[in-house]
Amino acid sequence: MDSIVSQAQRGDRGAFARLYEQYARMVHGILLARVPRCEVDDLMQDVFLAALRRVASLRQQDAFGGWLAMIARNHATDYHRRAPKTAEIEEGLLRQDAPSPEAVGVMDAIHSLPDAYRETLTLRLVEGLTGPEIAEQTGLTPDSVRVNLHRGMKLLREKLEGSK
């Protein structure tokens, strides 16, 4: 059977659209864990455009999720390298509904955690992915995801209880 990845590698845009649908929450979560919320949507487009351009060079089709996760992490790193220290507020941002203070507090606490915990917790708590889905999509082992979620939740609880 021909995989969706191999179809996308041969230029099938519909197959790539299905890959987007399957992996968009993962990419969104990785970016949300690493960059300001207002930058996530633009970076998501950049990540998937880069993946579309390079998918033909992917050697192992079953490694697509991990490969895509690495592209997302690299784009987040690049964002921080080139991000200006100050920015103008765009008019569209002023119209967006602000997240609740509780949500901002939780995201701030998550952002203060080490990368591995921050990413898996964001994928679990914000994007709603299960542990097995996180493992499958990111290329991490199920045991690594389980440990990262367990330790990350413990640290998150401590931070949130300490901020009361």
C-alpha positions as a printed Julia matrix, in Angstrom:
164×3 Matrix{Float64}:
  0.0    0.0    0.0
  1.24   3.45  -0.93
  1.66   5.68   2.14
  0.46   9.26   2.36
  4.07  10.37   2.81
  5.21   8.64  -0.38
  2.29  10.2   -2.25
  3.29  13.63  -0.92
  6.9   12.95  -1.92
  5.72  12.42  -5.48
  4.01  15.84  -5.46
  0.45  14.88  -4.49
 -0.82  18.06  -2.82
 -3.93  16.28  -1.52
 -1.72  13.8    0.33
  0.27  16.66   1.81
 -2.99  18.31   2.9
 -3.88  15.08   4.74
 -0.46  15.16   6.43
 -1.17  18.75   7.44
 -4.48  17.71   9.0
 -2.81  14.86  10.85
  0.17  16.84  12.2
 -1.08  20.44  12.56
 -1.87  20.13  16.29
  1.59  18.73  16.96
  3.34  21.55  15.09
  1.08  24.13  16.75
  1.89  22.73  20.18
  5.64  22.65  19.58
  5.59  26.26  18.4
  3.28  27.38  21.2
  5.71  25.9   23.71
  8.59  27.89  22.22
  7.46  31.21  20.72
  4.97  33.98  21.59
  1.39  33.0   20.89
  0.95  35.78  18.35
  3.72  34.27  16.18
  2.48  30.67  16.08
  0.16  30.88  13.07
  2.75  32.51  10.81
  5.42  30.06  11.89
  3.05  27.13  11.28
  2.73  28.24   7.68
  6.5   28.53   7.42
  7.02  25.05   8.89
  4.58  23.35   6.54
  5.88  25.26   3.54
  9.43  24.15   4.39
  8.19  20.57   4.81
  6.37  20.71   1.47
  9.53  21.91  -0.26
 11.72  19.24   1.38
  9.43  16.23   1.72
 10.93  14.57  -1.36
 14.3   14.42   0.42
 12.91  12.51   3.43
 14.57   9.09   3.41
 12.45   7.23   5.95
  8.74   7.72   5.45
  7.89   6.44   8.93
 10.07   9.21  10.4
  7.85  11.98   8.98
  6.48  13.09  12.37
  9.87  13.39  14.02
 11.27  15.11  10.93
  8.4   17.61  10.92
  8.77  18.17  14.68
 12.45  19.0   14.15
 11.56  21.49  11.41
  9.12  23.16  13.84
 11.76  23.28  16.61
 14.31  24.73  14.2
 11.88  27.42  13.04
 11.21  28.35  16.68
 14.95  28.6   17.32
 15.4   30.72  14.18
 12.57  32.99  15.33
 14.43  33.74  18.55
 17.66  34.4   16.68
 16.1   37.01  14.43
 13.22  38.32  16.58
 13.48  42.02  17.35
 13.57  42.92  21.02
 10.68  45.32  20.52
  7.77  45.09  18.14
  4.84  47.17  17.02
  1.41  45.93  17.98
 -0.52  45.04  14.87
 -4.1   46.23  14.61
 -5.37  42.64  14.21
 -3.81  41.65  17.53
 -5.74  44.38  19.3
 -9.02  42.81  18.17
 -8.21  39.3   19.34
 -9.8   38.02  22.53
 -7.24  37.97  25.28
 -6.69  34.62  27.0
 -7.93  34.36  30.57
 -5.48  35.34  33.32
 -5.49  31.72  34.49
 -4.52  30.47  31.04
 -1.75  33.05  30.81
 -0.48  31.98  34.24
 -0.45  28.32  33.27
  1.31  29.02  29.97
  3.88  31.18  31.76
  4.5   28.32  34.19
  4.8   25.84  31.31
  7.23  28.18  29.49
  9.47  28.19  32.56
  9.93  24.4   32.39
 12.73  22.6   30.52
 12.12  22.12  26.77
 11.21  18.43  26.91
  8.55  18.96  29.54
  7.29  22.21  28.01
  6.72  20.61  24.62
  5.02  17.42  25.81
  2.82  19.3   28.31
  1.73  21.8   25.65
  0.9   18.98  23.25
 -1.07  17.2   25.98
 -2.78  20.05  27.82
 -3.27  22.62  25.07
 -3.46  20.57  21.88
 -5.26  17.64  23.52
 -3.0   14.91  22.13
 -2.76  11.68  24.09
  0.59  10.26  25.19
  0.62   7.66  22.39
 -0.33  10.35  19.83
  2.53  12.56  21.04
  4.96   9.66  20.74
  3.72   8.67  17.29
  3.72  12.18  15.88
  6.98  13.49  17.37
  9.05  10.34  16.97
  9.71  10.14  20.72
  9.39   6.78  22.42
  6.2    6.19  24.41
  8.33   5.76  27.54
 10.02   9.15  27.0
  6.66  10.84  26.53
  5.26   9.16  29.64
  8.28  10.23  31.73
  8.25  13.79  30.33
  4.53  14.15  31.04
  4.84  12.73  34.55
  7.86  14.85  35.53
  6.54  17.9   33.72
  3.16  17.71  35.49
  4.93  17.38  38.83
  7.03  20.49  38.15
  4.03  22.37  36.79
  1.96  21.58  39.91
  4.83  22.78  42.12
  5.14  26.03  40.18
  1.41  26.68  40.17
  1.04  25.89  43.89
  4.03  28.12  44.63
  2.48  31.05  42.78
 -0.69  31.07  44.92
